[in-house]
């Protein structure tokens, strides 16, 4: 089973990727992590990618797909994979699906889109504050300090990193939606998109994803999803 995970910054994509790959027993394949690993290890793909990066150029799609397919061929991915961070364009989606069918005789099973309203995303992304002394993180909504603007342990004035400011969050989301919305529409038109409400508790989001995956017809080559001992915690 080959799945794609889509979700804007702040949607909880990383949390769900960790939980789902453990539940379904498939590999979590992050294109960003693969690039860093190949560059660190000095592989031919890593050396090629580093050259493009050093010149300020985008790594060609063909190189990215070669890197992903090489990893999908390893024993770690023998049961399938959850792809995170790729594809980013319709061209990449077509090329990836074609490569999967050529090498593994199956394409993408489903695309999981964790949908969260923009206002909620901005609230999640721009509510983070840090203690300058002990580096303890706080969140205005999810984990506020006992005294507004003060660290519980140190009493120091909290500060907000540039990456956590609302203006930065707005730019990040704009880039994401400009880049990703055509891909969401593309997979929806092909009947592969599973749109999941990401504004629910984490456990409920996971349960909805698993339920949707369990409904995939058997003739599509769906891998059986066994929850085992984890099931009670998901449905509670």
PABA-971361 format. One record per residue (C-alpha): x, y, z. Coordinates in steps of 0.25 Angstrom, whole numbers, plus 2048, in hexadecimal, padded with zeros to 3 digits. Each point is the difference from the previous one (the first is absolute). Example, Ala and Ser with C-alpha at 12.3 -4.5 7.8 and 13.67 -1.06 7.14 Angstrom:
<node east="831" north="7EE" up="81F"/>
<node east="806" north="80E" up="7FE"/>
//
This chain:
<node east="800" north="800" up="800"/>
<node east="806" north="80D" up="7FC"/>
<node east="7F9" north="80D" up="806"/>
<node east="803" north="80F" up="7FF"/>
<node east="7FE" north="809" up="80C"/>
<node east="7FC" north="80E" up="7FD"/>
<node east="7FD" north="80B" up="80B"/>
<node east="804" north="80F" up="802"/>
<node east="80A" north="804" up="80A"/>
<node east="7F9" north="7FF" up="80D"/>
<node east="7F6" north="7F5" up="7FC"/>
<node east="807" north="7F5" up="808"/>
<node east="805" north="7F9" up="7F5"/>
<node east="80D" north="7FC" up="807"/>
<node east="7F8" north="7FA" up="80C"/>
<node east="7F7" north="7F8" up="7F7"/>
<node east="80C" north="7FB" up="7F7"/>
<node east="806" north="7FA" up="80D"/>
<node east="7F4" north="7FA" up="805"/>
<node east="7FB" north="7FA" up="7F3"/>
<node east="80D" north="7FA" up="7FB"/>
<node east="801" north="7F9" up="80E"/>
<node east="7F1" north="7FB" up="7FF"/>
<node east="801" north="7FB" up="7F1"/>
<node east="80E" north="7FC" up="801"/>
<node east="805" north="807" up="7F4"/>
<node east="80C" north="809" up="7FE"/>
<node east="7FF" north="80F" up="802"/>
<node east="807" north="806" up="7F4"/>
<node east="803" north="80F" up="801"/>
<node east="807" north="806" up="7F3"/>
<node east="807" north="80B" up="809"/>
<node east="806" north="7F5" up="809"/>
<node east="804" north="7F8" up="7F4"/>
<node east="808" north="80C" up="7FA"/>
<node east="807" north="803" up="80E"/>
<node east="804" north="7F1" up="801"/>
<node east="805" north="7FF" up="7F2"/>
<node east="808" north="80D" up="801"/>
<node east="805" north="7FC" up="80E"/>
<node east="805" north="7F2" up="7FB"/>
<node east="806" north="806" up="7F3"/>
<node east="7F8" north="7F6" up="7F7"/>
<node east="800" north="803" up="7F1"/>
<node east="7F1" north="806" up="801"/>
<node east="805" north="808" up="80C"/>
<node east="80C" north="806" up="7F9"/>
<node east="7F7" north="803" up="7F4"/>
<node east="7F5" north="807" up="808"/>
<node east="80B" north="808" up="808"/>
<node east="805" north="805" up="7F3"/>
<node east="7F2" north="806" up="7FD"/>
<node east="7FE" north="805" up="80E"/>
<node east="80E" north="807" up="800"/>
<node east="7FC" north="807" up="7F3"/>
<node east="7F3" north="805" up="805"/>
<node east="7F8" north="7F7" up="7F7"/>
<node east="7F5" north="7F6" up="802"/>
<node east="803" north="7F1" up="7FF"/>
<node east="7FA" north="7FB" up="7F4"/>
<node east="7F4" north="7F7" up="801"/>
<node east="807" north="7F4" up="7FA"/>
<node east="80A" north="800" up="80B"/>
<node east="7F6" north="801" up="80B"/>
<node east="7F8" north="7F5" up="7FA"/>
<node east="80D" north="7F7" up="7FE"/>
<node east="803" north="803" up="80F"/>
<node east="7F2" north="7FC" up="805"/>
<node east="7FF" north="7F3" up="7F7"/>
<node east="80E" north="7FC" up="804"/>
<node east="7FB" north="801" up="80F"/>
<node east="7F3" north="7F9" up="7FD"/>
<node east="808" north="7F4" up="7FB"/>
<node east="807" north="7FE" up="80D"/>
<node east="7FB" north="7F6" up="80B"/>
<node east="7FB" north="80B" up="809"/>
<node east="7F5" north="803" up="7F5"/>
<node east="7FC" north="7F1" up="7FD"/>
<node east="7F2" north="802" up="806"/>
<node east="7FE" north="80E" up="7F9"/>
<node east="802" north="80E" up="804"/>
<node east="7FA" north="80D" up="804"/>
<node east="806" north="80B" up="7F8"/>
<node east="801" north="80D" up="806"/>
<node east="805" north="80D" up="7F9"/>
<node east="7FF" north="7FA" up="7F2"/>
<node east="7FA" north="802" up="7F6"/>
<node east="7FE" north="80F" up="800"/>
<node east="7FB" north="802" up="7F2"/>
<node east="7F7" north="7F9" up="7F6"/>
<node east="80C" north="7FC" up="7F7"/>
<node east="807" north="7FA" up="80C"/>
<node east="7F3" north="7F8" up="804"/>
<node east="7FF" north="7FA" up="7F2"/>
<node east="80F" north="7FD" up="7FF"/>
<node east="7FF" north="7F9" up="80E"/>
<node east="7F4" north="7F8" up="7FD"/>
<node east="806" north="7FB" up="7F3"/>
<node east="80D" north="7FC" up="807"/>
<node east="7F8" north="7F9" up="80B"/>
<node east="7F8" north="7F8" up="7F5"/>
<node east="80D" north="7FD" up="7F8"/>
<node east="808" north="7FB" up="80C"/>
<node east="7F5" north="7FA" up="80A"/>
<node east="7F4" north="7FE" up="7F6"/>
<node east="7F7" north="809" up="809"/>
<node east="7FE" north="80F" up="801"/>
<node east="7FC" north="809" up="80B"/>
<node east="7F5" north="7FA" up="809"/>
<node east="7FB" north="80C" up="806"/>
<node east="803" north="80F" up="803"/>
<node east="7FD" north="804" up="80F"/>
<node east="7FE" north="80F" up="801"/>
<node east="7FF" north="805" up="80E"/>
<node east="7F7" north="80D" up="7FE"/>
<node east="800" north="80B" up="80A"/>
<node east="7FA" north="80E" up="7FF"/>
<node east="80A" north="80B" up="7FD"/>
<node east="7FC" north="808" up="80D"/>
<node east="803" north="7F3" up="808"/>
<node east="80D" north="7FE" up="7F9"/>
<node east="805" north="80E" up="803"/>
<node east="7FC" north="7FF" up="80E"/>
<node east="808" north="7F3" up="802"/>
<node east="80C" north="805" up="7F8"/>
<node east="800" north="80F" up="806"/>
<node east="7FD" north="7FC" up="80F"/>
<node east="80E" north="7FB" up="804"/>
<node east="809" north="807" up="80A"/>
<node east="80D" north="7FC" up="806"/>
<node east="807" north="803" up="80D"/>
<node east="80E" north="807" up="7FD"/>
<node east="806" north="7F9" up="80C"/>
<node east="7FB" north="7F2" up="801"/>
<node east="7FB" north="7FF" up="7F1"/>
<node east="7F3" north="7FA" up="805"/>
<node east="7F5" north="802" up="7F5"/>
<node east="7F2" north="805" up="803"/>
<node east="7F4" north="802" up="7F7"/>
<node east="7F5" north="80A" up="802"/>
<node east="7F5" north="7F6" up="7FF"/>
<node east="805" north="7F2" up="802"/>
<node east="80B" north="802" up="80B"/>
<node east="7FF" north="80F" up="806"/>
<node east="809" north="804" up="80B"/>
<node east="7F9" north="802" up="80E"/>
<node east="803" north="80F" up="7FE"/>
<node east="7FF" north="806" up="7F3"/>
<node east="80D" north="803" up="7F9"/>
<node east="808" north="7FA" up="80B"/>
<node east="808" north="7F3" up="801"/>
<node east="7FA" north="7F7" up="80B"/>
<node east="80E" north="7FB" up="805"/>
<node east="809" north="80C" up="7FE"/>
<node east="7F6" north="80C" up="800"/>
<node east="807" north="805" up="7F4"/>
<node east="7F9" north="808" up="7F5"/>
<node east="7FC" north="7F6" up="7F5"/>
<node east="804" north="804" up="7F1"/>
<node east="7FB" north="7FB" up="7F3"/>
<node east="809" north="7FB" up="7F5"/>
<node east="7FF" north="806" up="7F2"/>
<node east="7FC" north="7F3" up="7FB"/>
<node east="7F4" north="800" up="809"/>
<node east="7FB" north="80E" up="7FE"/>
<node east="7F2" north="801" up="7F9"/>
<node east="806" north="807" up="7F4"/>
<node east="80A" north="7F5" up="7FD"/>
<node east="7F5" north="7F6" up="802"/>
<node east="7F7" north="807" up="7F6"/>
<node east="80B" north="7FF" up="7F6"/>
<node east="803" north="7F2" up="802"/>
<node east="7F1" north="7FC" up="7FF"/>
<node east="7FF" north="808" up="7F3"/>
<node east="80B" north="7F9" up="7FA"/>
<node east="7FB" north="7F3" up="804"/>
<node east="7F2" north="802" up="7FB"/>
<node east="805" north="806" up="7F2"/>
<node east="808" north="7F4" up="7FE"/>
<node east="7F8" north="7F5" up="806"/>
<node east="7F1" north="803" up="7FC"/>
<node east="802" north="7FC" up="7F2"/>
<node east="805" north="7F3" up="805"/>
<node east="7F4" north="7FE" up="809"/>
<node east="7F6" north="802" up="7F5"/>
<node east="808" north="7F7" up="7F7"/>
<node east="7FF" north="7F4" up="80A"/>
<node east="7F2" north="803" up="803"/>
<node east="7FD" north="7FF" up="7F1"/>
<node east="807" north="7F3" up="7FF"/>
<node east="7F7" north="7FB" up="80C"/>
<node east="80D" north="7FE" up="809"/>
<node east="7FE" north="80B" up="80A"/>
<node east="7FC" north="7FD" up="80E"/>
<node east="7FC" north="80E" up="807"/>
<node east="801" north="7FF" up="80F"/>
<node east="7FC" north="80A" up="80A"/>
<node east="80D" north="804" up="807"/>
<node east="7F9" north="809" up="80A"/>
<node east="7FC" north="7F5" up="809"/>
<node east="808" north="7F9" up="80B"/>
<node east="80C" north="7F9" up="7FB"/>
<node east="7FA" north="7F2" up="803"/>
<node east="7F4" north="803" up="7F9"/>
<node east="808" north="805" up="7F3"/>
<node east="807" north="7F3" up="801"/>
<node east="7F4" north="7F8" up="801"/>
<node east="7F9" north="807" up="7F4"/>
<node east="80C" north="7FD" up="7F8"/>
<node east="801" north="7F1" up="803"/>
<node east="7F1" north="7FF" up="7FE"/>
<node east="801" north="806" up="7F2"/>
<node east="80C" north="7F7" up="7FD"/>
<node east="7F9" north="7F3" up="804"/>
<node east="7F5" north="804" up="7F7"/>
<node east="809" north="7FF" up="7F3"/>
<node east="7FB" north="7F4" up="7F8"/>
<node east="808" north="7F3" up="801"/>
<node east="802" north="800" up="7F1"/>
<node east="808" north="80C" up="801"/>
<node east="80B" north="7F8" up="807"/>
<node east="7FD" north="807" up="80E"/>
<node east="809" north="7FB" up="80B"/>
<node east="7F8" north="7FB" up="80C"/>
<node east="801" north="80A" up="80B"/>
<node east="800" north="7FA" up="80E"/>
<node east="7FF" north="809" up="80C"/>
<node east="802" north="7F5" up="80A"/>
<node east="802" north="806" up="80E"/>
<node east="800" north="80E" up="7FB"/>
<node east="7F2" north="7FF" up="7FC"/>
<node east="7F9" north="804" up="80D"/>
<node east="808" north="80D" up="802"/>
<node east="7FC" north="804" up="7F2"/>
<node east="7F1" north="7FE" up="802"/>
<node east="800" north="805" up="80E"/>
//
